[in-house]
């Protein structure tokens, strides 16, 4: 794995677990940075993307709590941009420190990233992505004229927004330039700020782009060699939690498509990760591969070819 261009996609839950304080999230990212620094130490070019689900959810709660004519709540696209900034700030600080401890002098930059989506994407007619606080049915009905609310797994009613597919990343050339200059970049946070092209201009929209699909798009556009998706388990499994469960190590894209047809992967959980892995392995110009694993297993991935490795075929 020497000298590769690697994109690592971190989950928002890897940054925030139960303690939502800035201190706790910074501590989590310090641990993350220690593991990512090994990739840089080996001479790889590192690009980091990340989720923001818990963080943007908490920010929306804060916005709603202080919403008034004098201090109006910020729209969703702006909240995504705000969390890109805060998480990027914590991440770049942590990574600089981890590299300095290893005697490595490297610049780290966070790029505020706009991800272009199609305004005619079917997702805009069928919002499915739950965000923000849980409400009672009565509370949801009172605000339903302003947004769409759906019941969420018996826990209450939540606002749902569209989750369109990414078609382009506005800052691709900037990220490429920085990587070529040896600068570690943090970008496409939270799936990127969703924008549409209208009358020659980009406009923010109320939507949430899946972080794994946006990260895959970036990996494609900047000609990455390797796309690593970090999740809560060391490997992908079929027949998960059943007596005949099977761990996947090296698997082809055609085999994964067969498993998807069998309904092996949970929607909203492992399924988008597997779909993103297939997309990169099949569309990469360099015959790149995707690895799905946990942050804790990253050292094993580097040293022993661990994790689930997805290859074209």
N, C-alpha and C positions, 0 to 999 in steps of 0.2 A: 504493500500500500504506500510505497514511497512516491512523493512528488505528485499526488493526485489533486485535482480540483474537487473538493468535497462540500456538499451542502448538507448541513445537519438541521433537521426540523424538530424543535423542542415543543412539547405540549405546554399549554398554559397552566395545567395542573402540576407540571414539574417545577413551576416557579412558586405557586401558591397552593398549599394544602389546606390547613385549617386556620392558620394565623394569617390574617390579611394585612398585618402591619408592614410598613416599608422595611423595617429591620429584618423581619422573618423572611421576606421575599429576597432581600439582598443576601442573606445567609444561604438560602437555597441556591441562588445563582453563583455564589462563591464556590459551593461544592460542585456545581455544574461546570464552572470555568476550569476547575482543576482537571476534570476529565477531558474537556475539550482541548486543553492546552497540550495534551499528549499528541493530538493530531498535528498541531503546529510544530511541535518538537521534532516530528518525523519529516518535516519539510513539505507538508501538504499546504495547499491554498484552502483556507477555511472561510466558508460563508454560512452564517447562522440565520435561520428564520425561527419564528416562535408563535405559539398561540397566545390568546389573551382572554379566553372565555371567562374565567373567574374575575379577572381584573376589570374587564369592560362591564361585566355584570354589576360589580360593586360600584363602579363609577356612575353607572346609570341610576343606581339607588341614591347615591349622593346628589346627583343632578335633580332627580325627582323630589327629594326632600327639601331642596332649597329653591325650587321653581317658583318664580314670581314675575310680575311685569318688570320689576327693577332688575332682577337677576334671572333671566330666562334659562331654562335647561338647554344644554348644548345638544344638537342632533347626533344621531348614531355615528355618522361618518367622522364627525369631529372627535367623538369619544374614542373611536378606533385610533385616530391620529394621536390623541393624548396618551393612550396606553402604549402605542409604538414608542413614543418619546420616553416615557417613564421606565419601561422595561429595558429599552435600549441603553438608557443612561446607567441603570444598575448593571447590565450585562457587560458593557464596555469597561466600566470601572473594575469589575471582578476579573475580567479576562486580562486586562493590562497587569493587574497585580499578580495573577497566576503565572503569566509569562515572565514577569520581572523576577519572580522567585526562582525561575529556571534559567535566568541569565539571558532571556530572549528579548530583544528590543524590537517590538512590532507596533505599528499604529493600528488602532481599532476605530471604526467609524460606524455610526448608526445612520441609516438612510430612511427618511420618511418616504414611504413607498405607496404610490397610487396603483391600483390594479384595475385595469379596464374590463368591464363586463358589457354584455349586449343588452340594451334596454328592452329587446324583444325576447330575452331569455324566458322560457316558460315558468321559471321560478318566481318571476314577479307576479304571476297570476295565481300562484299557489304557495304562499309563505309557509315555511315549515320549521324554521330555526328559532327555538325558544330563547328569549333573552330577558334580562331584568328580573324584577321581583315576582314572587308568587302572590296572586290575588284571590279573594273569594269570588264566587260566581257573580254575586251582586256588584262587587267592585269592578269586575271585568266588563259587565254589561253597561255600567255607567260611562266607561271610557272607550267602549267598542266603536263609537262613531269616529274616533281619531286613529284607531289601529285595529289589527286583527288579534283576537285572543283565543287560545285553545287550551283545553284541559290537558295537564301534563302529568301523566302516570299517577293519578290519584293524589298528587301533592298540592293541587291548586291550579289556578288559571294563569297563563303567562302570555305575554305579548309574543307573537311570532312574526318574523321578518323573512324576506326572500333570501335564498342562498344560491345566487347565480354562479355559473362556472367562469373562471378567469379566461380571458382571451388574449390579454397582453399585459405587460408590466411596464409602466411608463418610465421607470428609472433603470431599465436594463443596461443601457450604455454606460451610465454612471457606475453601477455595480461592477460591470466588466472592467472598466478603466481602473477602478480602485483595486480590484483583485490582481490585475496585471502589474500594478505598482507595488504589490506585496502587502497591501492593506487588508486586514481582516474586516469583513463587512457584516453588519447585522441589518437585515432588511425583511420586507414582506411580513412584518409583525401583524399578528391577528388576521392573517389572510390578506393583508393590505387594505388601504382605504378604498372602498368600492366607488368607482367613477364610471360614468357613461360619456360617450362623445355626442355632443349636441351642438349643431351649428358651428362646428369647428372649435368648440371649447369643451373642456372636461368639467363635468358637474358631479358632485358627490351625491350618492343615493342612499336611502335607508335600506341597508342589506348587510349581510355578513357572509364573506367568502370563506369557504372551507380552507383552513390553514395548510392541509396536506396537498390539496389541489393547487393552491397558489405557489407553494414551495416547489412542487413538481414543475409548474410552468417556468419558474425562475431557473430551475436546474436545466431544463431544456434550452432556454434562451441564452444562458451563459456557457453552454457546452460543458457542463459538469461531467466528471468521470464517475462520480459516486454520489448517490442520494441516500442519506441515512435518516430514517423516520424513527424518532424515539417515542416509545409508548410505555405502558405500565408492565409489560411482560417481556421476557428475554427472547421469546420466539412466537411466531404465529402457530396456532393449532387448528386442526380439523377435529370434529366431534368433541369440541371443547367441553370440559367438565363431565364427560361421559366415560364409562369404563374403557371404551376403545379409543380414547383421545390419542391423537398422534401429533408429535411436534414436527413442524416443517423446517428443514435446514436449507438445502439448495433446491429451489423449485422453479419450474418454467412458467412463463406467462400463460401458456395455453392450459396448463394444469390448474393454475389459479382461477382462470375463467370457468373451468369446469366446476371447481369448488364453489364459486359464486353462484352458478346456476343451481347448485344443490342447496343454497341457502346457508352455507357454512359460517358466514361472517356477519356479525351484528351490525345493522344499519346505524349510522351515527356513532359507531365505535370503531371496530376493526375494518369494516367494509371500505370506508373512504381511504384508509391507509393502503389497503390491498389494491384498490383501484388506482390510486396515485402511483404505487410501485409498478404496476403493469404499464401504465402510461409512459413512465420514464424509461423503463427497460426497452419498450418497443419503439419509442420515438427519439431516443438519444442518438445523436450523430456519431458518438464515439463507442457505441455498443456498451454503454454504461450499465451498471447494475444498481439495484436498490437493496438496502438492508433495513429490515424492520427489527428493532430490538429495544431494550430498556437502556436508560442512562447508566444504570449500575453495571450492565453487561458490556459497556462500550470497550473497556480494556480487553475483554475476552474476544470481542469482535476484531479488534486491531491485531491481537497477538495470535489468535487461534482460529480465525475465520468463523467466529460464532454468529449468533443471530439467524434470522431467516433471510436468505439471499435470493433475490428474484432476478432471473436472467431471461432474456428474450428466447422464445422457442416454443 
